[in-house]
């Protein structure tokens, strides 16, 4: 057999699919008993993140001043049957979506869940199962109930552990028999750079901002570990993962000082949260990291019981998003910073960037897969990846998105390479498989989908769905289990 020349196969049962988040596509933000969430209070456009840096930020929704595209989303709430039928037509083996916490507990602190909200997800799950699409659920994806922020101060309050635990218990109990794959918190480590979406923290919280973030993380680690315990009690084969934002981080050059800086950046950004959630304990570099931000581990509220819960309930797999890599140079201040990169860093001369300045680097994905799998010796799942671009539909609303196909093809090749390297990859769910509201811009014009949704940044459009060129391409990829690319 010509083994060395054969293309690496994707394993049987590889979970090809797509990913979305409730707050970015459902709309119907006040229907079915849903309460307000953080995402509902963040406007679209350039104001989105500016406002949260204001010292007097008050979270009220001001429709006269700002637009809030997620209030309407792409109205998946009413279109889910049509949309899931399109996913089935592509051939999805799985569909990653999130549950809106505020549909289940509108204010976050009730004792009884909202039955209407649970029934909506009953319908979505059953619709997936009708087509043999495996649901993959993110329990919390950037949409904490707003009341938990305004009344309790957001994720840094330990009361949030109990609220999340109650919420997780309700959804796991309701859906575990039909849903095997779960994730606790979307991109938990993203709070290092933008703590508002996942932790509900803004500048006006006061105190040491970094300490607030690490306290919120600790609370999330414990809450997530409790969800792992509940999931495993309900169903022994249930798989519950963490979800990390992974941006492969290089030293800009071979200068050892830059190498050390890159190592520290990797610890702080890419590895800290995973180290706790996968290994069940705080890593060796914890104190040094916290000292760097002006506080100590002993300043956090951490109980012995918390540490025991973490140790007893590590996650089953590592879900992660991958869009870009970044480079670190602390010795040359004249280098351009990679502005669009949410995670900072300097511009890498070997890479091209997306329209939003995200540096495109498929090899970085292969590195990430190797790094995570070997660091933790657990399966990994690429639960987000994709190219945000401005699509130009023709008169028939058709988008010839070769740029997206190229991006995805190169990243799938990188996954194939990692599998050949020995990595156990569970699946691949490209982000925003249907166009939806962007998390960072809060607008529609940054699109990722295989399916075009006729809707603009001002909310105008028919909301009709159209298949892009990438739709047929991805159908072929899945149909051939990655052989026809
Ligand atoms: C991740 C988030 C998603 C998503 C994606 C693309 O950070 O988990 O919610 O939106 O990035 O980002 P954006 O929409 O800002 O282009």
Boltz pocket constraint, residues with backbone or C-beta under 6 A from the ligand:
constraints:
  - pocket:
      binder: B
      contacts: [[A, 21], [A, 24], [A, 142], [A, 186], [A, 187], [A, 245], [A, 321], [A, 384], [A, 388], [A, 431], [A, 437], [A, 438], [A, 439], [A, 440], [A, 441], [A, 446]]
      max_distance: 6.0
